Amino acid sequence: MKSETLDQLAAALSAAQAEFSAVPKDKANPFFKSTYADLASVVKTATPVLTKNGLSISQFITNTEDGGDALVTYLLHSSGQFIAHTMKLHLPKTDPQGQGSAVTYARRYSFMSVLGLVADVDDDGNAASNQSRPLPARQSEVAPKPTTNGEASPAQIKALTTMLKKKNRDIAVEVVTRWNKELPELTKAEASTWIDEINAQPKPGEEPFV
């Protein structure tokens, strides 16, 4: 879906893309040994450039023709020109919490896709200032870093992953649903509370875990 003309929007988007920097993958996931850029980082990186060029993003939840849930992302220009893209949502659970977790991921991916953004590791300029140094060891050869700032430990994450897997639940989705945050942001206290809650749940055949 798009406006009848796109000349001004196209020119503004072209100018904006020349200014966009890579979105830093500044969130660490020590358990899965990976980094990622969350929605806040994506919006923070893009918004100043979008505003400068008369562009904006709006996202809405809608329904598909078959009655499913979808996210519509609009790229708008101050002239009134626009383009829109619809992304079908795949809900882990058919309830408001399941919808919320699906929307969280869809918003981030659609936001980056419509603008042509890419994510990269935020090394705080180390790559440029240490070009003569040898490359770091491969990830598999590096000892796990200890958790800091109260982050959940790898042992806690492993325990939760095992517990939830037995209940056919995915830990990454459940963290969004249960705590309204992404997995690397889970704290030790929250993980401990969660483990205790799961252990205290009724036995099979009784009320299911929620």
LOTORZA-842617 format. One line per field, with one value per residue (C-alpha): x, y negated, z negated; residue number from 1; residue in one letter. Coordinates in nm, 2 decimals. Example, Ala and Ser with C-alpha at 12.3 -4.5 7.8 and 13.67 -1.06 7.14 Angstrom:
<kelums>
X <- c(1.23/1.37);
Y <- c(0.45/0.11);
Z <- c(-0.78/-0.71);
num <- c(1/2);
residuo <- c(a/s);
</kelums>
This chain:
<kelums>
X <- c(0.00/0.14/0.04/-0.01/0.32/0.65/0.89/0.94/0.94/1.19/1.42/1.40/1.45/1.76/1.90/1.83/1.99/2.31/2.31/2.20/2.47/2.46/2.24/2.47/2.42/2.46/2.26/2.46/2.32/2.59/2.39/2.35/2.68/2.53/2.45/2.14/2.00/1.67/1.38/1.49/1.84/1.68/1.45/1.72/1.95/1.70/1.48/1.71/1.78/1.42/1.31/1.58/1.45/1.08/1.02/0.85/0.74/0.40/0.31/-0.04/-0.19/-0.45/-0.61/-0.54/-0.81/-0.82/-0.87/-0.51/-0.31/-0.07/0.15/0.13/0.43/0.39/0.68/0.54/0.68/0.58/0.43/0.17/0.33/0.36/0.44/0.31/0.40/0.20/0.37/0.17/0.22/0.29/0.16/0.33/0.00/-0.35/-0.39/-0.30/0.04/0.13/0.02/0.24/0.55/0.49/0.44/0.77/0.97/0.77/0.80/1.18/1.22/0.97/1.11/1.46/1.33/1.13/1.43/1.70/1.88/2.14/2.28/2.64/2.84/2.91/3.29/3.32/3.57/3.81/3.83/3.95/4.20/4.35/4.39/4.75/4.64/4.58/4.22/4.04/4.01/3.70/3.40/3.42/3.78/3.68/3.59/3.23/3.23/3.09/2.75/2.74/2.49/2.26/2.21/2.08/2.35/2.40/2.31/1.98/1.90/1.98/1.76/1.47/1.52/1.49/1.19/1.00/1.10/0.92/0.61/0.66/0.74/1.02/1.22/1.29/0.91/0.82/1.06/0.88/0.54/0.63/0.87/0.81/1.18/1.41/1.62/1.96/1.78/1.66/1.80/1.93/1.64/1.38/1.53/1.53/1.17/1.07/1.24/1.07/0.73/0.77/0.89/0.58/0.34/0.08/0.16/0.05/-0.32/-0.38/-0.40/-0.14/0.16/0.08);
Y <- c(0.00/-0.34/-0.69/-0.78/-0.96/-0.88/-1.13/-1.34/-1.04/-0.86/-1.16/-1.20/-0.83/-0.83/-1.12/-0.95/-0.62/-0.81/-0.93/-0.62/-0.44/-0.07/-0.01/0.11/0.46/0.33/0.60/0.91/1.25/1.45/1.77/1.79/1.61/1.35/0.98/0.80/0.46/0.41/0.19/-0.10/-0.11/-0.09/-0.38/-0.59/-0.54/-0.62/-0.90/-1.20/-1.12/-1.06/-1.39/-1.58/-1.45/-1.49/-1.12/-0.92/-0.57/-0.46/-0.10/0.04/0.39/0.50/0.82/1.02/1.13/1.47/1.32/1.34/1.07/0.85/0.54/0.26/0.03/-0.31/-0.51/-0.87/-1.19/-1.54/-1.59/-1.33/-1.06/-0.72/-0.35/-0.07/0.29/0.56/0.84/1.13/1.21/1.56/1.58/1.82/1.82/1.70/1.45/1.09/1.18/1.39/1.11/0.87/1.08/1.13/0.75/0.68/0.87/0.77/0.40/0.42/0.62/0.42/0.09/0.19/0.34/0.04/-0.19/0.05/0.05/0.30/0.39/0.42/0.49/0.18/0.21/-0.15/-0.22/0.05/0.20/-0.13/-0.21/0.14/0.25/0.38/0.61/0.98/1.09/1.22/1.59/1.76/1.74/2.11/2.06/1.77/1.85/1.72/1.38/1.36/1.19/0.83/0.58/0.85/1.03/1.38/1.64/1.90/2.17/1.99/1.95/2.31/2.42/2.21/2.32/2.69/2.62/2.43/2.68/2.95/2.74/2.68/2.31/2.10/1.91/1.61/1.56/1.63/1.37/1.11/1.24/1.28/0.99/0.75/0.76/0.96/1.25/1.08/0.82/1.08/1.03/1.29/1.20/1.24/1.57/1.70/1.60/1.75/2.08/2.10/2.02/2.30/2.55/2.46/2.52/2.81/3.16/3.28/3.32/3.02/2.65/2.58/2.34/1.99);
Z <- c(0.00/0.09/0.19/0.56/0.58/0.39/0.54/0.22/-0.01/0.21/0.21/-0.17/-0.23/0.00/-0.20/-0.53/-0.43/-0.35/-0.71/-0.90/-1.10/-1.18/-1.49/-1.77/-1.90/-2.25/-2.44/-2.54/-2.59/-2.78/-2.78/-2.40/-2.34/-2.12/-2.10/-1.96/-1.90/-2.09/-1.97/-2.19/-2.02/-1.67/-1.74/-1.91/-1.62/-1.35/-1.49/-1.47/-1.10/-1.02/-1.18/-1.00/-0.66/-0.73/-0.78/-1.05/-1.13/-1.27/-1.35/-1.41/-1.49/-1.24/-1.11/-0.80/-0.56/-0.73/-1.07/-1.19/-1.36/-1.17/-1.22/-0.97/-0.95/-0.78/-0.65/-0.63/-0.47/-0.58/-0.23/-0.30/-0.09/-0.24/-0.19/-0.42/-0.48/-0.66/-0.85/-0.98/-1.35/-1.46/-1.82/-2.06/-2.26/-2.15/-2.43/-2.49/-2.64/-2.34/-2.11/-2.30/-2.26/-1.89/-1.84/-2.02/-1.77/-1.47/-1.54/-1.56/-1.24/-1.04/-1.16/-1.04/-0.72/-0.59/-0.65/-0.53/-0.86/-0.97/-1.31/-1.40/-1.72/-1.93/-2.01/-2.12/-1.85/-1.95/-1.60/-1.46/-1.74/-1.77/-1.41/-1.47/-1.75/-1.68/-1.63/-1.94/-2.00/-1.85/-2.07/-2.16/-2.29/-2.52/-2.88/-2.98/-3.14/-3.49/-3.51/-3.62/-3.74/-3.88/-3.55/-3.57/-3.56/-3.28/-3.54/-3.61/-3.24/-3.17/-3.46/-3.33/-2.98/-3.09/-3.30/-3.04/-2.76/-2.96/-2.94/-2.57/-2.63/-2.47/-2.73/-2.50/-2.44/-2.81/-2.94/-2.73/-2.84/-3.21/-3.27/-2.97/-2.88/-2.67/-2.79/-2.85/-3.07/-3.32/-3.66/-3.91/-4.15/-3.88/-3.76/-4.12/-4.18/-3.85/-3.93/-4.27/-4.11/-3.85/-4.12/-4.32/-4.04/-4.06/-3.94/-3.59/-3.58/-3.80/-3.71/-3.43/-3.47/-3.34);
num <- c(1/2/3/4/5/6/7/8/9/10/11/12/13/14/15/16/17/18/19/20/21/22/23/24/25/26/27/28/29/30/31/32/33/34/35/36/37/38/39/40/41/42/43/44/45/46/47/48/49/50/51/52/53/54/55/56/57/58/59/60/61/62/63/64/65/66/67/68/69/70/71/72/73/74/75/76/77/78/79/80/81/82/83/84/85/86/87/88/89/90/91/92/93/94/95/96/97/98/99/100/101/102/103/104/105/106/107/108/109/110/111/112/113/114/115/116/117/118/119/120/121/122/123/124/125/126/127/128/129/130/131/132/133/134/135/136/137/138/139/140/141/142/143/144/145/146/147/148/149/150/151/152/153/154/155/156/157/158/159/160/161/162/163/164/165/166/167/168/169/170/171/172/173/174/175/176/177/178/179/180/181/182/183/184/185/186/187/188/189/190/191/192/193/194/195/196/197/198/199/200/201/202/203/204/205/206/207/208/209/210);
residuo <- c(m/k/s/e/t/l/d/q/l/a/a/a/l/s/a/a/q/a/e/f/s/a/v/p/k/d/k/a/n/p/f/f/k/s/t/y/a/d/l/a/s/v/v/k/t/a/t/p/v/l/t/k/n/g/l/s/i/s/q/f/i/t/n/t/e/d/g/g/d/a/l/v/t/y/l/l/h/s/s/g/q/f/i/a/h/t/m/k/l/h/l/p/k/t/d/p/q/g/q/g/s/a/v/t/y/a/r/r/y/s/f/m/s/v/l/g/l/v/a/d/v/d/d/d/g/n/a/a/s/n/q/s/r/p/l/p/a/r/q/s/e/v/a/p/k/p/t/t/n/g/e/a/s/p/a/q/i/k/a/l/t/t/m/l/k/k/k/n/r/d/i/a/v/e/v/v/t/r/w/n/k/e/l/p/e/l/t/k/a/e/a/s/t/w/i/d/e/i/n/a/q/p/k/p/g/e/e/p/f/v);
</kelums>
